[in-house]
Amino acid sequence: MASEPDLVTLYASARPRPVGGVDEGRREEITVTRATYGDAREAVDARVPEGWQLLGVSSWPC
């Protein structure tokens, strides 16, 4: 297991895909911490609900 300073935390935001060009304004904030960037990114992708799109990923809070 990685020590705490070695962990990677990613912050992401997702929204439902716009229907007919209309954005409902709903957002979901996603935060994951994993041992590597690759693992953290996979975890972010897995948490985006079906039919939603990822708006952005950052290592700093959105």
C-alpha positions, 0 to 999 in steps of 0.5 A, a space after each residue: 500500500 502506498 504511503 499517504 504522500 504517494 497517493 493521488 487525489 483527483 477531483 472531477 465534475 460530470 453532467 447529464 448529456 444535454 438533450 436538444 442542446 439544453 443543459 439542465 444545470 445538474 452536476 455531480 462532483 467526483 473525488 477519488 484517491 488512489 495509489 497512482 494517477 492511472 488508477 485514480 483516473 480509471 476510478 473517476 471514469 467508473 463513477 461517471 453515471 451512464 448517459 453523463 459526460 465528464 466535464 473535467 479532471 484536476 488534481 486541485 478541487 474544482 
